[in-house]
Every structure is written in C-alpha cells, then in structure tokens.
Amino acid sequence: MQGAAGAAGGDPVYVEDVFSTFLYDGADAAQTIVNGIDLAGEGGMVIQRRRNVSGNWFVNDTENGANNFIYTNSADVLGVGTTGSSFNSNGFTIGGENNLHNAGNDVVSYSFRKAPGFFDVVTYTGNGTAGKTISHNLGSAPGMILIKDLDAENWWLCYHRGMGNTKAMYFNSTHTESEQLWWNDTDPTSTEFTVGIITGNNADGHDYVAYLFAHDDQQFGAGGNESIIKCGSYTGTTSGVDLDLGFEPQWVMIKRATGTATSYTNWVMLDNMRGVVTGGTDIPLAANLSTAENGTYLYGSGNPANLIEFSPTGIRVDPGGSQFSSVCTNGETYVYTAIRRGPMKTPEAATEVFAIDTDSASSTIPTWDSGFPVDMAFTLDTLGGTGAQKNSARLLGSKYLVTSSNTDEASDGSLVWDSNEGWGKDYDSNRVWYSWMFKRAPGFFDVVCYDGTGSAHTEAHNLGVVPEMMIVKKRSSTAHWRVYHSATGNNKYSPAFRTDPFYTSSSSWNDTTPTSTQFTLGTEHDVNDPSDTFVAYLFATLPGISKVGSYSGTGSDVDVDCGFTSGARFVLIKRSDTETQGYAPDRTNWYLWDSTRGIVSGDDPWFTLNETHAEQTGDDFIDPLSSGFTVTSTGGGLNTSGGTYIYLAIA
C-alpha cells in the first residue's frame, strides 16, 4: 500500500488520489468509469445510485468483491449475482446486467480509496462477546465507522466522534442517536475499534464489513501536512452555522443526531459535482433513502432551497437562517463528515485545466467538451448581439453574467455543470457558441464567491500562490466589473470590461497586494457593497501553463515570451495606461484570441469581451510564437509605441 506523504518513504498523496465524485449516464451495457482512483491496487469502496429516479444505493468494496453489493438504504444482506464488474487501477467497471445504469438514468458514484489518514475497509466475524476488538489500517483514530451485518437483515450501525462511544445511530434510518453498548463504551484507536454485544455488529458467527473514515489526519499534500477529511458536530441555530474546516469541501454528509426522529432527519449528502451552489437551490440525496435527488423530504419544513454553501475555508450551514430540520434545527446537534475539494496537486499540463470547444447544439450533457470538470467558462456567440458574451461558474449554478454589461446575474437553464468531462446543454443550433473553460487548480486559477460588508476586509482563497490578476463582479445588482493586475499595482483598478484605462484608487483593493491565502477589498461599492453578493476569478503565472504579464508597445512586432514551448492557445490583451476611441482595432478593448479559431501567421479571428459585435476576421494583430505570442505592428489598440499593455495567456 502506498504511504501518505508523512509516512516514511511514502510519496505525497492528494485528495484526488483517494476520492472521486463521478457522474455518468446509463447505457444498458457494461461501463468502465475512469476517475483516476487505484482501487485494484490499493483497495477501497464505491457507493453509487441513480439520481433521476428512485432506487437503491449500491455499495461495492474490494473486501467483498466487485460483483457483490449491499444497500445503504436497506437492511438486506450481502447481494451476490452480478457479473462483469471489477475494480481497476484507474476506476471501476460496472457489469452489463446491473440495473444501476439502465439507459436514460443519471448515475452518481463516490469512490473511496484505502489510504492511511483517510479511509479503510475491514471485514470480521462476530463472537457475541462484548469487548471484541477489530484491527484496522487507518493509522489514526476513526472519526466515523459504518458497520453492516452481511449475513442477516440487521440495520447499519454508525459510530461518529460527534456522538461519542456511548451512542450510535442507524445509517439506513432517520432515527436519531440512542445510548447502547454498541461500542463497549470504548473509543476507537489508530489500530483498532471495539464492539459490544449488539447483533448489528457482533452476533456470534456473523460476518460484517466496516467502513472507517479518518478525522483531520494531516499527512496529505506535497508537504505531508494537510488534512483532507473531517468528522465533526455542530448545534443548529436560527441564524445558521459557520463550520471552519481549514479547507474548501467537495462532499459532505450531515445527519441530525438529537431530538425526535422525523421524515426529515435523513443522512443528507451534497457534493460540488451535482450542484452545491452559492445562493441557489442545492441538490441533496439521502444515504438512507431510495428517493431520487432533490426531493422535498430533505428540506424540512421548507421548499427546495439553499441548505449549505461551500466556502474557501469550510461550510456555511443553512445560510438563509430558516428552520430546515434536515440541517439546522435550532438547538439540535448534527454530525457531519466532509472531504476536501481537489485538485491539491499543481497541474503539469495546460490541457488538464484549460480547454476550448464549440457547442454541440445537443440536449446531451455536456454541450462543450473539456476532458475535465469545468469550474468557470467564458462563452461567446460568434454572431454577436446583446448577451452574446456570457460568463458563468460552477459556484453560480445556472446564473450567468454578461462581460459587455454591468447588469446583475441572470438565469439560463442550459448552464449546467454536472459532468466530469465538460459543461452545458441545449444550446442554439442556429448559432455558434465558443466556450473557454477553466478548472480550479493550485497555482493556476481559483473562484471565490463572497458577500460584501461595506468595510475593508480580506477574503480567503485557495489559489496557493499570490494572484496576479483578479476579475471581480457584483452578482446581485448592477455594477461594473473590476480588474486587479499585478503590473499596475494594488492602488489601481480597471472598470472592466470597458475601454477605460486603469485608474488610481485605494477603494478597490485598499492599497494592499493579495497574498497566497487571501485578497483585500476596500470600500468601493463595485467590489464590496453591503448586502450584495460577488464573484472573484483569480489567475496566476504557472510556468509552462499560464502567464500573467505586461509588455510595452513599440509600433513594430513585439515578441511576448510567456515561457511556453508550443505557443499560446488563449490570449487576452488590454491597454492599461490610457483610453482611445474610434474604430475597434484602434480602441483599448479587451481583445481575445485562441488557437482553435486560429492564431496563425496571417489573419486571426478575434473577439472583444467589452463589446457586443460578432467575431471579427480579416485582421493580423497577433502571430504564433513558440514561447508565447507575437503582437504585430498593424493593431493600434495593441501595439502603440510607448503604450503599456497587460495580458493573460495560456499554453
């Protein structure tokens, strides 16, 4: 077994090595899911179910075999009989006879790989004697243990550190905690856990499986000092609860532990692939129910709503401050398990984090293919027109902003994110929409949603390095876009996307340079109005992948060295020192080129993010350069002698 970073001789382990949320469509045939998780070599567990219709949660693990299964929503014994399933070195295969993936069904899968400090699977045989101990390889005290009798229809049992060793809950039920001798009043340790004499976990001669989840074991990441999973508890309040995890989660499971059990005290599961949005309706599932996702049974006494928000440092529970009994009833105790968002590893190729595609005009998700989960996209209609320049992000859900306008966000049901390979659906077949797609990754790009306060303050981010370019937009009301660029300094901003230069003001960034963990906002209303919501896009130079920089115009060809080896696939340029008017090629626009439409030694199609015109052709403003790009002498708005220009380029 591969060791974690902190283990002697072990290579660094990242959350993307041990956990995956993967979405796929049923096909009435065997399907191989490639998610990068080595289940065959390391061992682990996969839990999955159909999203759009009712059905069981299938659990397969490497101890019981890929063709055998149990259900989290049932007391049924271990099922046997499917064929063709397997655990692979980069994912898993579901056999053709398994009705989990019938055609027309949307499926969600969660893969947990065995790893010290994260997850383990063990099987054992009960002896009917209190105090039986079971060894494990988690390497730290478990924060949560789920146990199922494989031989008899006994309910699942759950130990959670938020309840302690004298209490437990049933994982396949809405029941709240009860006090029994299930754990023999003994805390689990880094090498073993103890069971009592309950038939659900220690009947004589019965075989059991136990799934063990770690808590805050800080041995992950490049330095071997970061946590990727936490198991905790909180008390619900009428104003909501902020949970500081020390990381941004991608998956969370919450269960009310105290009070009277109701139809709403379920094991609520949410993740950022199916749709945990900021300020929108969440899409929950329940581990103990067979009901399709997003049912009102998960919202307590309210209708479908925003149950939680993921933040750069944790979770905001019940941000609306309402009385949803599923996650935040006043005075009741809740337990949770949360897993860190990835990737943690710095990307090694630009194709891992940036892609360009034209729409498929199909109802099949995704419309735009990327080869990775998309976190943000600029989308432009080549025919132009009002609203032709859209920007959206996974955290915004179906909301979008228009780069050529200062309007607040609007909704578009075609902006969907639940794909591991791209985004969007159902785009206009009579027009051509291009999408420039970005994935959040250390050193490259990050997205932060925040609430304005009206007072100068800092916001956390997870870029991992100092942002060199930040694009900020108020979402909830009309306001201009704002841009920070390291080449112009922390006392200047551009009212993007317009022809304006960068203006001097302390009110946008409070004359404070961002750091590797936070950025600072001043009191200016376009970045920090109280009671308004905002989104910030953060970019940095990642050698060989992206470059944030500036150059001086000469009137002659200018070679811009970005440190690339095969040229730039994406180039965004803006003059920063002055504003010019007139014909578009001579104006100080936000010009955009890409290699899909053409960066060649000749005419190159271009857009401007600040205008509504169609794609422009017949101009040779830039040329290819293996180390970056060349700005030619023909574009006055891009290469005026003595002018200063900022740019963002991606290899």
Secondary structure by P-SEA (a helix, b strand, c coil): ccccccccccccccccccccbbbbbbcccbbbbbccccccccccccccccccbbbbbcccccccccccccccccccccccccccbbbcccccccccccccccccbbbbbbbbcccccccbbbbbbbccccbbbbbbcccccccbbbbbbccccccbbbbbcccccccccccccccccccccccccccccccccccccccccccccccbbbbbbbcccccccccccccccccbbbbbcccbbbbbccbbbcbbbbbbccccccccccbbbbccccccccccbbbbbbcccccccccccccccccccccccccccccccccccccccccccccbbbbbbbbbbccccccccccccccccccccccccccccccccccbbbbbccccccccbbbbccccccbbbbccccccbbbbcccccccccbbbccccccbbbbbbbbbbbccccbbbbbbbccccbbbbbcccccccbbbbbbccbbbbbbbbbccccccccccccccccccccccccccccccccccccccccccccccccbbbbbbbbccccbbbbbbbbcccbbbbbccccccccbbbbbbccccccccccccccccccccccccccccccccccccccccccccccbbbbccbbbbcccccccccccbbbbbcccc
